Amino acid sequence: MGVSVLDRLPLADAAVIAAGSSNEPAADGNTLQSTLSAGHRVGPYEIGGLLGAGAMGQVYRALDPRLNRDVALKVLPAFFAVDADRLGRFKREAQMLAALNHPNIAAIYGFEDATGEQALVLELVDGPTLAEVIAGGPLRLEETLTIARQIADALEAAHDKGIIHRDLKPANIKIAGNGAVKVLDFGLAKVWEGAPGAVLPGTPTMTAAQLGERAILGTPAYMSPEQARGKSLDKRTDIWSFGCVLFEMLTGRTAFGGETISDTIARVLERDVDWAALPPAIPVRVRDLLRRCLQKDPNRRLRDIGDARIEIDDILTGAPSANLLAGQAPARRGRRLLAVIAIGALLVLSALIGVFVAQRGRDEAQPVFRQLTFRHGSLRGARLAQDGQTIVYSAAWIGTPPQVYVVRGESPQSGSIGLVDAGVFSVSSNGELAVALGCRLNWGECTGTLARVPMTGGTPREMVRDVQVADWSPDGENMAVVSFASGRYRLEYPVGKILYEPPGWITYARVSAQGDRIAFLDHPRFGDIGGSVAVIDTGGRKQTLSSEWQSLQGLAWSSSGNEIWFTGSRNGKGGSSALYAVTTAGRERTIFSSPGTLKLNDVARSGHVLLTRGTTRGGILALGTEGGKERELSWFDYSTVADLSRPGHYCHAVDEAMELKLKREKAAARRP
């Protein structure tokens, strides 16, 4: 896995061309050389080594000693800092990134201006660029669409803020170790004129006239025709670039490649894509999407990247085309849609995703789920990220140590972030994890040392010992925690301010979207999961909303914030098979029920719900005296070892159902 090369602008591709500006580098393949040595400090950040260099400066791996984490430091050399245009563009990039908060866009942590050195402090993304992945050949269709869907999601978030990227290409897209896609390098981004969602009204825009006559900014092979002509741009220029990237993933070749910059631009302006290069198996809907993205006339091009994301979602899920025949009326919409995602639990993990259609009133349809994980093991906490599609969970799969994983709802491929022996507490709105280091299981949940770590991985920053529960505040600045000290549990919010000390213990404390209340499960007896659903405000005023539950596991605020959802049972301790809701006025309702054991993990503001469904399974594993790999000897769902032959060549295994039958037969034989 390659190291991060954030914001790399390879001049061999002429990432920046400015025909009328002498301040831009020549497109001769030369790049800036490293000017900072290892150990040098830019403000508090200690340089580790050069990651990449390009037209806008150098990118270094650096250590933030205050948070004990690695970052990417994009440094504008001192001799560029006197260039008002470059300095302005550098600061604009910082403002653009600060306005964007999305899991598929590499985050900015700050702007450093110390001792004459200007630097952007950026998220360090370990993993190859998409260009490096494509260099190995065309990608599989499902892999291509999964990546493209995340790119579209990132662009949609930027366009909603009125920001266009203007240099989208495989070299500016990273694939993190957990499979997450990160769009990088907003150095050429701008707020387009007339953008309805513009969030930077005071930010000046760059035009061709300001940079010199006939100025062109971007990478020729991925420029839209209007960008290549130096015309005014809007979000449709990114849609063209998106089509170029999608084509390249499917074919392994650029859509508009040429020997020289002039040849490439001529192809963009005058020639059509070589559609014959697409593999024959590519579906018609994918071809149609490509054609709509790569229309040379922007007025005929796909108008919104969100439409591309929806089309990709439909293709991935196998949904039929939504086109209506002439005169056909659309179906009535008397239902509200509630997307439901679930990850499995206990010893057999069943991770599920689907759409839960709940009609207003008494008639409720059952949800449909899609399985995400297929391995045996135990789950140690799971949460949804801000986008409602990214799931972070901790699991101890059989044969592997417990680790933290990330998986996307549209793909069953989970990726480890490299954090071992840790449980997942919460994911902040900024994409930072709260985890339990040194996880000790208590009713399937981790107790350990609370630590903070980026969702993409890194060195954890330890905070509080012996924490049972932790949940981020809406702004990602504070946390509500349940810790154990002096023989008692206590609920704190923020950390250090005690709101409640129960006679028993507390699980699943969750902060409301407004940050003014904490909902939690209140268990009056140690080690007993029975109890009540309660809420407490920041002044310490506690209210019990629902009580007399024999079993309670899992709680979260609803997407609207008007209800608290939880899983429980009033009939016994064996777990819950239903999801319930209670309002702050104490009105209860059943959302849905299902066979098996359910546990609620999370509810996203988008309406996605993360559930656990578990089945207990027993098995037999064999390992030779000389070591080697463990072998599975299990027969059915609950096999046990009855005997082992003296040489050790044979094992007598008994399944639970057969064993019960034998016991009944023996008991009948003893009757007089």
KOLGUMI-561860 format. One line per field, with one value per residue (C-alpha): residue number from 1; residue in one letter; y, x, z. Coordinates in pm, whole numbers. Layout:
KOLGUMI-561860
n	(NUM,...)
res	(A,...)
Y	(Y,...)
X	(X,...)
Z	(Z,...)
***
This chain:
KOLGUMI-561860
n	(1,2,3,4,5,6,7,8,9,10,11,12,13,14,15,16,17,18,19,20,21,22,23,24,25,26,27,28,29,30,31,32,33,34,35,36,37,38,39,40,41,42,43,44,45,46,47,48,49,50,51,52,53,54,55,56,57,58,59,60,61,62,63,64,65,66,67,68,69,70,71,72,73,74,75,76,77,78,79,80,81,82,83,84,85,86,87,88,89,90,91,92,93,94,95,96,97,98,99,100,101,102,103,104,105,106,107,108,109,110,111,112,113,114,115,116,117,118,119,120,121,122,123,124,125,126,127,128,129,130,131,132,133,134,135,136,137,138,139,140,141,142,143,144,145,146,147,148,149,150,151,152,153,154,155,156,157,158,159,160,161,162,163,164,165,166,167,168,169,170,171,172,173,174,175,176,177,178,179,180,181,182,183,184,185,186,187,188,189,190,191,192,193,194,195,196,197,198,199,200,201,202,203,204,205,206,207,208,209,210,211,212,213,214,215,216,217,218,219,220,221,222,223,224,225,226,227,228,229,230,231,232,233,234,235,236,237,238,239,240,241,242,243,244,245,246,247,248,249,250,251,252,253,254,255,256,257,258,259,260,261,262,263,264,265,266,267,268,269,270,271,272,273,274,275,276,277,278,279,280,281,282,283,284,285,286,287,288,289,290,291,292,293,294,295,296,297,298,299,300,301,302,303,304,305,306,307,308,309,310,311,312,313,314,315,316,317,318,319,320,321,322,323,324,325,326,327,328,329,330,331,332,333,334,335,336,337,338,339,340,341,342,343,344,345,346,347,348,349,350,351,352,353,354,355,356,357,358,359,360,361,362,363,364,365,366,367,368,369,370,371,372,373,374,375,376,377,378,379,380,381,382,383,384,385,386,387,388,389,390,391,392,393,394,395,396,397,398,399,400,401,402,403,404,405,406,407,408,409,410,411,412,413,414,415,416,417,418,419,420,421,422,423,424,425,426,427,428,429,430,431,432,433,434,435,436,437,438,439,440,441,442,443,444,445,446,447,448,449,450,451,452,453,454,455,456,457,458,459,460,461,462,463,464,465,466,467,468,469,470,471,472,473,474,475,476,477,478,479,480,481,482,483,484,485,486,487,488,489,490,491,492,493,494,495,496,497,498,499,500,501,502,503,504,505,506,507,508,509,510,511,512,513,514,515,516,517,518,519,520,521,522,523,524,525,526,527,528,529,530,531,532,533,534,535,536,537,538,539,540,541,542,543,544,545,546,547,548,549,550,551,552,553,554,555,556,557,558,559,560,561,562,563,564,565,566,567,568,569,570,571,572,573,574,575,576,577,578,579,580,581,582,583,584,585,586,587,588,589,590,591,592,593,594,595,596,597,598,599,600,601,602,603,604,605,606,607,608,609,610,611,612,613,614,615,616,617,618,619,620,621,622,623,624,625,626,627,628,629,630,631,632,633,634,635,636,637,638,639,640,641,642,643,644,645,646,647,648,649,650,651,652,653,654,655,656,657,658,659,660,661,662,663,664,665,666,667,668,669,670,671,672)
res	(M,G,V,S,V,L,D,R,L,P,L,A,D,A,A,V,I,A,A,G,S,S,N,E,P,A,A,D,G,N,T,L,Q,S,T,L,S,A,G,H,R,V,G,P,Y,E,I,G,G,L,L,G,A,G,A,M,G,Q,V,Y,R,A,L,D,P,R,L,N,R,D,V,A,L,K,V,L,P,A,F,F,A,V,D,A,D,R,L,G,R,F,K,R,E,A,Q,M,L,A,A,L,N,H,P,N,I,A,A,I,Y,G,F,E,D,A,T,G,E,Q,A,L,V,L,E,L,V,D,G,P,T,L,A,E,V,I,A,G,G,P,L,R,L,E,E,T,L,T,I,A,R,Q,I,A,D,A,L,E,A,A,H,D,K,G,I,I,H,R,D,L,K,P,A,N,I,K,I,A,G,N,G,A,V,K,V,L,D,F,G,L,A,K,V,W,E,G,A,P,G,A,V,L,P,G,T,P,T,M,T,A,A,Q,L,G,E,R,A,I,L,G,T,P,A,Y,M,S,P,E,Q,A,R,G,K,S,L,D,K,R,T,D,I,W,S,F,G,C,V,L,F,E,M,L,T,G,R,T,A,F,G,G,E,T,I,S,D,T,I,A,R,V,L,E,R,D,V,D,W,A,A,L,P,P,A,I,P,V,R,V,R,D,L,L,R,R,C,L,Q,K,D,P,N,R,R,L,R,D,I,G,D,A,R,I,E,I,D,D,I,L,T,G,A,P,S,A,N,L,L,A,G,Q,A,P,A,R,R,G,R,R,L,L,A,V,I,A,I,G,A,L,L,V,L,S,A,L,I,G,V,F,V,A,Q,R,G,R,D,E,A,Q,P,V,F,R,Q,L,T,F,R,H,G,S,L,R,G,A,R,L,A,Q,D,G,Q,T,I,V,Y,S,A,A,W,I,G,T,P,P,Q,V,Y,V,V,R,G,E,S,P,Q,S,G,S,I,G,L,V,D,A,G,V,F,S,V,S,S,N,G,E,L,A,V,A,L,G,C,R,L,N,W,G,E,C,T,G,T,L,A,R,V,P,M,T,G,G,T,P,R,E,M,V,R,D,V,Q,V,A,D,W,S,P,D,G,E,N,M,A,V,V,S,F,A,S,G,R,Y,R,L,E,Y,P,V,G,K,I,L,Y,E,P,P,G,W,I,T,Y,A,R,V,S,A,Q,G,D,R,I,A,F,L,D,H,P,R,F,G,D,I,G,G,S,V,A,V,I,D,T,G,G,R,K,Q,T,L,S,S,E,W,Q,S,L,Q,G,L,A,W,S,S,S,G,N,E,I,W,F,T,G,S,R,N,G,K,G,G,S,S,A,L,Y,A,V,T,T,A,G,R,E,R,T,I,F,S,S,P,G,T,L,K,L,N,D,V,A,R,S,G,H,V,L,L,T,R,G,T,T,R,G,G,I,L,A,L,G,T,E,G,G,K,E,R,E,L,S,W,F,D,Y,S,T,V,A,D,L,S,R,P,G,H,Y,C,H,A,V,D,E,A,M,E,L,K,L,K,R,E,K,A,A,A,R,R,P)
Y	(0,331,632,937,1180,1453,1732,1599,1794,1606,1858,1587,1601,1982,2006,2385,2568,2945,3064,3427,3405,3385,3282,2924,2651,2524,2193,2017,1747,1933,1957,2138,1971,1916,2226,2103,1830,1571,1716,2070,2233,2433,2581,2285,2027,1816,1722,1349,1330,1447,1283,1477,1798,1994,2329,2459,2344,2039,1790,1636,1373,1547,1476,1682,1638,1792,1523,1262,1197,1207,1470,1580,1925,2112,2385,2687,2765,3105,3216,3148,3325,3662,3579,3735,3509,3185,3294,3391,3058,2876,3051,2993,2621,2632,2814,2569,2267,2428,2471,2101,1827,1494,1145,1124,1455,1470,1697,2010,2047,2400,2671,2738,3073,3069,3205,3304,2954,2901,2548,2363,2095,1812,1464,1203,938,618,417,426,688,577,636,377,132,179,125,-241,-266,-195,-235,-474,-318,-346,-206,79,172,153,396,619,639,777,1026,1147,1179,1400,1620,1654,1781,2036,2147,2193,2451,2620,2481,2319,2116,2186,1927,1594,1307,966,1116,1337,1049,816,474,447,120,80,106,464,699,1041,1328,1547,1868,2158,2390,2490,2486,2794,2917,2941,3256,3231,2917,2895,2717,2931,2947,3173,3505,3693,3465,3611,3394,3352,3418,3388,3767,3783,3520,3651,3616,3256,3120,2760,2592,2215,1890,1872,1505,1568,1923,1988,2157,2483,2462,2399,2709,2922,2995,3050,2727,2574,2231,2065,2087,1846,1614,1592,1510,1251,1087,1080,911,658,575,528,290,74,67,125,412,786,903,1184,1102,1258,1272,1643,1893,2040,1695,1621,1949,1899,1558,1708,1978,1787,1409,1173,907,569,389,63,56,-23,-394,-560,-665,-306,-257,-18,199,254,341,585,749,791,944,1193,1294,1332,1552,1829,2077,2155,2227,1862,1723,1568,1870,1738,1489,1376,1225,1019,900,793,610,426,332,186,-10,-148,-253,-390,-147,-125,190,458,582,606,528,805,850,631,790,757,550,729,806,758,611,749,576,477,318,45,-89,-368,-539,-887,-979,-1246,-1550,-1558,-1210,-1114,-762,-631,-333,-248,-14,-7,123,228,354,633,464,105,-74,-123,-316,-531,-415,-583,-638,-693,-887,-707,-941,-1316,-1424,-1582,-1385,-1134,-770,-504,-187,-38,313,506,793,1134,1034,752,508,443,193,167,-143,-357,-734,-1033,-1271,-1632,-1668,-1295,-1051,-795,-497,-186,-207,28,-84,103,22,-49,-290,-597,-536,-436,-284,-269,71,-105,-51,-378,-478,-183,-129,145,399,677,865,1245,1484,1552,1185,1123,800,753,404,177,63,-265,-377,-584,-724,-652,-784,-764,-405,-281,-122,26,340,612,740,956,845,952,725,655,525,664,687,699,980,841,1039,856,510,255,399,195,436,745,957,1270,1599,1726,1967,1698,1901,1724,1382,1225,933,664,573,354,506,439,143,340,424,787,978,1284,1553,1703,1490,1591,1718,1448,1451,1123,841,545,277,21,87,271,163,327,697,912,1292,1461,1649,1979,1870,1956,1607,1259,948,626,283,282,-61,-63,-382,-453,-720,-716,-578,-512,-156,158,415,756,1104,1371,1735,1923,2052,1698,1671,1305,1169,801,752,375,113,-250,-397,-740,-688,-366,-350,-69,290,594,916,898,1087,1357,1384,1353,994,763,424,113,-268,-463,-722,-718,-1098,-1232,-1197,-1374,-1054,-860,-935,-593,-228,23,401,631,1006,1244,1249,873,751,411,236,-73,6,-351,-702,-980,-1340,-1372,-1135,-765,-486,-120,37,370,593,849,1183,1053,792,495,258,26,-297,-617,-954,-1243,-1621,-1825,-2100,-2350,-2515,-2732,-2616,-2839,-2737,-2985,-3015,-2868,-2560,-2452,-2328,-2407,-2640,-2622,-2957,-2834,-3032,-2839,-2521,-2631,-2909,-3023,-3269,-3600,-3795,-3813,-4136,-4231,-4163,-3841,-3924,-3919,-3686,-3789,-3481,-3449,-3189,-3034,-3163,-3523,-3504,-3400,-3689,-3942,-3803,-3848,-4209,-4291,-4134,-4342,-4663,-4601,-4582,-4886)
X	(0,150,195,-23,56,-196,-246,11,9,221,345,392,12,21,-197,-176,-146,-155,-62,-83,85,457,410,302,566,645,484,814,784,995,858,965,1236,1209,1316,1244,1446,1327,1301,1231,933,658,486,434,446,761,848,894,956,846,533,491,574,389,294,138,409,530,338,511,426,444,375,136,293,-7,-249,20,-103,43,-84,-13,144,110,374,389,761,877,966,605,457,556,344,6,-177,-30,-76,-436,-505,-340,-559,-868,-794,-793,-1127,-1280,-1174,-1291,-1637,-1653,-1713,-1759,-1610,-1510,-1318,-979,-1028,-835,-725,-590,-384,-34,137,461,809,723,603,244,106,-224,-263,-448,-576,-312,-466,-265,-334,-279,-417,-686,-431,-203,-493,-592,-230,-289,-563,-936,-1141,-1431,-1773,-1891,-1562,-1580,-1935,-1859,-1568,-1762,-2052,-1825,-1663,-2010,-2104,-1799,-1867,-2232,-2128,-1894,-2151,-2410,-2170,-2127,-1774,-1639,-1318,-1188,-910,-1082,-866,-745,-423,-632,-838,-707,-832,-775,-687,-1046,-1179,-1305,-1252,-1101,-1109,-801,-643,-886,-604,-789,-1136,-1355,-1701,-1876,-2066,-2435,-2400,-2715,-2539,-2226,-2086,-1788,-1942,-1625,-1400,-1274,-1297,-1027,-1108,-910,-885,-721,-462,-390,-550,-611,-530,-635,-641,-668,-537,-601,-707,-986,-1088,-1436,-1452,-1564,-1274,-1027,-1160,-1117,-1489,-1685,-1754,-2016,-2067,-2111,-1734,-1683,-1949,-1743,-1429,-1629,-1726,-1359,-1261,-1546,-1444,-1082,-1174,-1377,-1123,-783,-714,-782,-1087,-897,-527,-273,103,116,-97,-218,-317,-506,-698,-780,-930,-1136,-1273,-1322,-1329,-1574,-1487,-1382,-1694,-1568,-1302,-1569,-1588,-1890,-2035,-2083,-2459,-2659,-2742,-2372,-2307,-2598,-2464,-2122,-2273,-2473,-2161,-1942,-2166,-1947,-2235,-2283,-2652,-2698,-2480,-2606,-2697,-2641,-2388,-2654,-2842,-2533,-2513,-2880,-2832,-2527,-2722,-2999,-2749,-2573,-2900,-3048,-3341,-3541,-3546,-3773,-3892,-4272,-4461,-4667,-4994,-4881,-4945,-4684,-4778,-4920,-4666,-4842,-4540,-4222,-3897,-3660,-3332,-3218,-2866,-2767,-2448,-2459,-2371,-2278,-2102,-2257,-2253,-2528,-2473,-2773,-2877,-3207,-3503,-3764,-4095,-4314,-4661,-4805,-5064,-5118,-5012,-4633,-4432,-4143,-3791,-3579,-3214,-2889,-2608,-2275,-2047,-2021,-1760,-1798,-1692,-1809,-1904,-1766,-1952,-2075,-2168,-2272,-2061,-2208,-2305,-2529,-2361,-2022,-2023,-1742,-1738,-1510,-1513,-1310,-1340,-1243,-873,-796,-741,-1015,-984,-1172,-1320,-1495,-1751,-1977,-2347,-2331,-2037,-1976,-1598,-1479,-1136,-934,-799,-513,-641,-619,-784,-1021,-1396,-1594,-1778,-1878,-1804,-1794,-1940,-1578,-1506,-1306,-1355,-1399,-1267,-1206,-842,-770,-1131,-1283,-1625,-1926,-2254,-2102,-1981,-1628,-1495,-1148,-941,-1122,-912,-955,-832,-907,-1149,-877,-646,-346,-205,-481,-480,-573,-814,-993,-948,-1223,-1489,-1802,-1978,-1874,-2068,-1961,-2147,-2303,-2013,-1750,-1582,-1702,-1817,-2065,-1899,-1997,-1694,-1629,-1449,-1443,-1677,-1951,-2062,-2116,-2246,-2040,-2109,-1880,-1596,-1540,-1894,-2094,-2465,-2581,-2449,-2691,-2733,-2658,-2500,-2558,-2531,-2580,-2569,-2641,-2629,-2924,-2878,-2909,-2652,-2886,-2995,-2852,-3067,-2946,-3041,-3061,-3000,-3074,-2874,-2511,-2476,-2849,-2954,-3313,-3415,-3558,-3508,-3421,-3315,-3124,-3055,-2728,-2852,-2880,-3262,-3343,-3671,-3767,-3954,-4016,-3967,-4018,-3801,-3647,-3383,-3247,-2957,-2913,-3038,-3019,-3208,-3434,-3334,-3592,-3479,-3839,-3808,-3560,-3532,-3421,-3429,-3556,-3791,-4040,-4074,-3729,-3352,-3285,-3254,-3494,-3660,-3821,-3727,-3926,-3958,-4056,-4116,-3988,-4350,-4337,-4550,-4428,-4468,-4329,-4134,-4085,-4012,-3805,-3702,-3374,-3202,-3187,-2978,-2988,-2648,-2717,-2958,-2822,-2984,-3034,-3271,-3034,-3050,-2774,-2894,-2735,-2897,-2727,-2736,-2532,-2320,-2077,-1800,-1489,-1148,-842,-476,-191,93,329,117,-10,-354,-664,-916,-1293,-1441,-1790,-2082,-2403,-2485,-2365,-2107,-1913,-1629,-1743,-1417,-1079,-912,-584,-361,-553,-665,-1038,-1268,-1614,-1830,-2187,-2436,-2656,-2982,-2848,-2716,-3055,-3219,-2977,-3040,-3414,-3370,-3146,-3392,-3677,-3472,-3430,-3802,-3942)
Z	(0,-108,112,81,-198,-128,-377,-621,-947,-1203,-1454,-1714,-1742,-1742,-1435,-1452,-1781,-1802,-2147,-2046,-1704,-1656,-1294,-1381,-1429,-1770,-1863,-1912,-1646,-1390,-1037,-728,-524,-151,39,395,560,810,1160,1037,1209,1046,1347,1582,1301,1260,901,840,468,125,-16,-337,-517,-781,-919,-598,-358,-172,42,343,597,934,1300,1508,1856,2033,1912,1843,1489,1140,898,544,532,204,213,-15,-58,59,-293,-398,-96,-247,-554,-471,-718,-581,-221,-288,-458,-167,89,-126,-121,259,262,15,219,543,389,299,555,383,434,67,71,243,542,637,999,983,813,941,889,1088,1028,673,576,460,501,485,753,583,653,571,345,315,4,-374,-606,-847,-1123,-963,-934,-1301,-1403,-1316,-1581,-1612,-1296,-1252,-1313,-951,-821,-1074,-978,-606,-650,-890,-648,-375,-616,-716,-350,-286,-589,-491,-147,-308,-566,-293,-145,-483,-527,-845,-837,-1191,-1173,-1105,-1231,-1108,-968,-737,-601,-331,-223,152,322,440,83,127,-168,-97,-345,-303,-429,-434,-539,-858,-702,-719,-635,-969,-1050,-971,-759,-544,-256,-246,108,45,-63,22,-176,-502,-812,-1074,-1436,-1753,-1771,-1428,-1518,-1861,-2202,-2318,-1968,-1905,-1565,-1528,-1671,-2049,-2068,-1814,-1912,-2042,-2384,-2224,-1976,-2258,-2436,-2122,-2092,-1772,-1585,-1361,-1202,-1543,-1601,-1308,-1453,-1774,-1572,-1376,-1707,-1810,-1484,-1513,-1872,-1766,-1483,-1723,-2008,-1845,-2088,-2093,-2282,-2458,-2462,-2700,-2747,-2672,-2483,-2812,-2942,-2622,-2625,-2994,-2913,-2630,-2859,-3184,-3142,-2981,-2726,-2865,-2743,-2894,-2620,-2359,-2273,-2444,-2106,-1985,-1926,-2142,-1841,-1769,-2134,-2131,-1815,-1977,-2292,-2084,-1887,-2197,-2410,-2555,-2540,-2167,-2234,-2336,-2058,-1734,-1523,-1171,-1034,-786,-1082,-1164,-802,-809,-1140,-1001,-688,-905,-1114,-806,-643,-964,-954,-1278,-1487,-1350,-1692,-1730,-2050,-2210,-2024,-1733,-1395,-1120,-816,-515,-247,82,254,399,314,584,474,709,737,975,1078,1232,1589,1844,1697,1353,1200,957,826,640,431,272,251,523,393,687,602,812,1027,1126,809,818,561,675,587,322,415,229,397,431,628,597,851,1194,1499,1758,1709,1945,1851,1523,1410,1099,969,888,531,657,414,575,863,1118,1335,1548,1513,1624,1332,1393,1323,1340,1628,1702,1466,1357,1007,765,507,265,243,-130,-107,112,113,463,518,839,948,1129,1484,1680,2009,2011,2014,1839,2055,1815,1490,1503,1247,1146,1075,1393,1589,1962,2039,2337,2354,2530,2481,2764,2673,2892,2746,2398,2437,2501,2817,2779,2752,2555,2265,1953,1611,1249,1062,806,1081,1265,1616,1882,2136,2478,2697,2984,3139,3216,2983,2908,2669,2470,2221,2033,2065,1737,1670,1730,2005,2324,2434,2673,2853,3100,3311,3613,3913,4287,4247,4069,3717,3626,3325,3231,2968,2876,3014,3377,3445,3627,3540,3695,3915,3905,4172,3900,3562,3230,2867,2525,2621,2314,2274,2100,1771,1961,2221,2509,2622,2662,2620,2784,2915,3294,3455,3833,3908,3816,3547,3466,3126,3239,3319,3163,2886,3029,2921,3111,3028,3073,3409,3547,3535,3461,3318,3279,2951,2937,3209,3316,3039,3110,2841,2687,2439,2187,2172,1942,1868,1564,1249,1327,1691,1813,1935,2103,1932,2118,2109,2407,2547,2832,2823,2902,2913,2585,2384,2165,1834,1792,1744,1952,1978,2263,2255,2521,2642,2703,2409,2287,1953,1781,1463,1342,1465,1315,1387,1574,1811,1717,1862,1753,1693,1528,1335,1087,1008,655,799,769,1065,1183,1344,1470,1417,1593,1606,1853,1698,1846,1649,1656,1536,1505,1523,1486,1738,1479,1438,1100,1007,1210,1043,1077,1193,1277,1146,1208,1400,1745,1734,2041,2094,2252,2228,2054,1937,2104,1801,1754,1402,1470,1659,1780,1728,1849,1730,1999,1846,1830,2185,2322,2142,2294,2640,2601,2485,2783,3024,2880,2919,3293,3358,3550)
***
